[in-house]
Amino acid sequence: MPARRAHARAAPGAYHARLLQVHQLVQAEEALALLDKITEHRSPGRPLPHPRTGKLADFLLTHQGRRVSAHTLRGELHHASAEAGITAATPHQLRHTYATALVNSGVSLQALMALLRHVSAEMSLRYGRLFDATVREEYERALTLAKAQLGPVLPANRTALPITAISGGSTSWQDAPLIKSRLAGGYCLRTAAQGPCAYANICEHCPNFRNDPGFLPILAAQRADAETLAADAHARGWENEAARHRKLAERLGLLITQAQAS
């Protein structure tokens, strides 16, 4: 290994040591090649006192013998972002992008925690945002395994209870004292113990959802039912449910406006 590589690995600043360790775990050769390029073009420097410990340390990024400040780094990033047509970019957003790319590439939560040096799963979950496609793929994978292990969740020949038996004599499913969701092609009823389905109306909120004027009657009927369910949930004191239905009604309103415009 060239001497400059050994030196960069042995005695960078504390922050750069952590950054280098991450790259060694993921793509060591690419990280070392980047370090070679930086050390070849940076100005000569000498060990400088570390801002936290006061001990002398060889910092990776220096200019005219001084450590490059955070303000300078932000300025360079803002300049590069402006040239790329990106606004309001910050160095910390690179960390978000890094974590998100890892999560969507299948990195486990434990590995992400180690790479980001997090002490709790909650910290890592804030950084790693799953794309819609990743959520769907993971859900379908888990659902396939569950079906294989458990068999059919419900018997194929089961008979559904009539609405009147669960709604106090009313013939409307909207009056049932259950967790209700209005779907484009029907509706879903769940007990309070089950709680709302995590995937109810996930398609309507998906950025890939598309519609055209031919769907206007369906969207309008679904929005009307969502508003009715919001009022029903509010009357029962289920504010979270009411908020969920109102959010769906707002989303459907936007979809209707877009369909009308098209």
N, C-alpha and C positions, 0 to 999 in steps of 0.2 A: 504494500500500500504506500502511495506517495507520502512524503513527510507532511505535506500540508493537510492531507486528509486525516492523518493520525492526530495532528495538532488540533484540527477543527473538532474532531470527535472527543478529544481529551479535555479541552479547556475552553468551551464557549461560555457565554454568559448564562445565567440560570434559566432565563426564558428560552434561549436558543438551545440549551441542552435538552429541555423538555421537548421542544419542537423537533430536534434532531432524533430524539429517542422514538418519537411517533413515526417519523419517516423510516427509521431503521426497522421498525416493526412491519411497516406496510410496503414501502418501496425503497430499500436502503440505497441501492445503486443510483436511482434517479435523484434521491436527496443528496447524496455525496457529489454527484455530477453538478448539481446546482450550487453546492457549497464551493466546489472548485471554481466555478465561473464567478461567483461573488468575490472570493478571495483574490482572484487574478485581477479584478478590475477595481477593487476598493483601494482607498488611499492607505499608506502604511500607518500602522497604529501601534500603540503600546498598551500593556495591561492597565486597566482603569479601575478605580474603586467601584465596587458593586453598590447600587443605590440602597439596598436593604442591609447587606452584611458589612459593607465597608472593605471587604477583602478584594485584592486585585484579581481581575478576571479579564480574559481576552474576549471581547465582544465581537460578534460576527459582522454586524453592520456598524461601520465607523466612517467618519468623514473628517479629513484634516486632523486626524489624531483624536477626534472626539466621538463619543457614542452618539449615534443618530437618535434624535428625540422622537417621542411619540407624535408630537405635532408635525414634524417633518414627514413621518411615514403616512400620517393621515392626509397631508397635503398632496403627496405623490399619488396616493390612492384616489383622491378626489380628481386629480388631473387625469389619471388613466381612465377613471369612470366617465368623466365628461367626454373624453375622446371616443369612448365606446357607446355613448348615448345612454348611460345609466346615471340616474340621479340619486343623491343621498346615500352613497355607499360608505360603509364604515369598516374598519379592520375586523371588528367582531362579527360582521355579517359573513366574512370568509369562514369563520368557525361554524356558523350555522350551515353554510353551504356544504362544508366538509362533512359535518355530522349527518346532514340529510342525504347526501350522496352515499355515505356508508350504509345507512339504514335501508335505503332503497336498493342497495346491492346485496342485502341479505345479512349484514353484520349483526350479530347478536347484541342484546342489550348489555350483557356482561363485557363483551369486547369493546363496545362503545364507551362504557364507563371507564375502562382501563385507558383507552386512547385519549379521552378527554380529561382524565384525572379527576373524575367525579366520585364523591363519597356516597351518593345516594342515587337510586334509579330515577327519582323525580327530576334531578338535575339533568340527566341525560335525555329524558323524555321531552324536556322543554326545547332541546336543540334539534332532536331528530323528528322531523315532520314527515309522515308517510304520505306519498302520493296516493290519489284515489285508486289507481291501478294496483298499487302494492297492497292496499287494504283489501281490495276485492280478491286478488290472487291468494293472499294469506287466509282470508275467510273461506274461500272455496276449497283450499287445501285442507284446512282444519275440518270443514264440514264433511268432506269426502272421507277423511280418516274416522270421524265420529260415526258416520253411517256404517262404515265397514266394521267397526268394533261393536256398535250397539244394535245394529239392525234398524228396521223402520221405527221412527220415533212414535208414530201413531199407526194403529192398524188400518189397513187399506179399506176395510169394509165398515169402518166406524160410522155411526149415525150422529149427525150434529143435533144438538138440542135446538128446538124451535126458539125463535126470538122471544116469544111471549113467556117462555118458561124462565128466562133470565132477565127480563126487563119489567117485571111486575105487571104483566098483562099487556104491555104496549107492543104494537106490531112493528115499531121502528127500532132498528138497531142502535140509532143515535141515543135512545133513552136508556140503554143498558148501563147498569152501574159498574162498568168495566173500563179498562184502558183501551181506548178506541183509536184506530188510525184509518183515515180515508185514503184509499189507494186509487190509482187511475182505473183499474178494472174491478174494483170491489172494495172490501174493507177488512180490517183485522180486529179481533176481539181478544183481549188478554186479561187475566185476573190481576188484581192490584198486587198480589204477591209476586207475580211474574214481572211486573213493571213494564214500561214501554220497550218495544223491540228496538235494539240499537241500530237496526237497518231499515226501520220504517221510513219511507219517503226518501231514502238515500239517493235514489235516481233523480228525483226532482231537484235536489240540491247539488247534484254533480255538475261541474262545469262542462261536461261533455254531453249533457242533455240537450236534445234538439226537438223542435216542434214546428208546425206550420199552421196556417189558418184552418186546415181540416180538423185540427184537434181542439179548436176553440170551445165547442160545446162541452167536451170532456173536461177541459181545464176549468171552465166556468162552473160546472157542477161540482167538481172537486173542491174549488175554492169556497163555494157556498157551504158545502158540508164541513170544511175545515173551520170556517167562522162559527158554524153552529156548535161544533165540538169544543171550540175555545170557550164559548159562552157556557156550555154544559160543565166543562172542567172547572171554570171559575166559580160556578154556583156550588160545586161540590167541595170547593176549597183546595183543589188540586192546581196550584198556581204554576208549577213546573209544566204540567200537562197543557194548561191554557197557553203558556208562552210557546210551547212546541207547536201547537196548532196555529197560533197567530203567525209564527215564523213561516210556517208552510203557506198560509194564506197570502202573506206578503210576497213570498217567492213565486207563487202561482200568478199573482197579479203582475209581477214583472214578466213572467213567461207569456201571459196573455197579451201584454203590451207589445212584446217582441213579435209575437205571432201576427198581431194586427198590422204591425208596421211592415212585415214581410209580404 
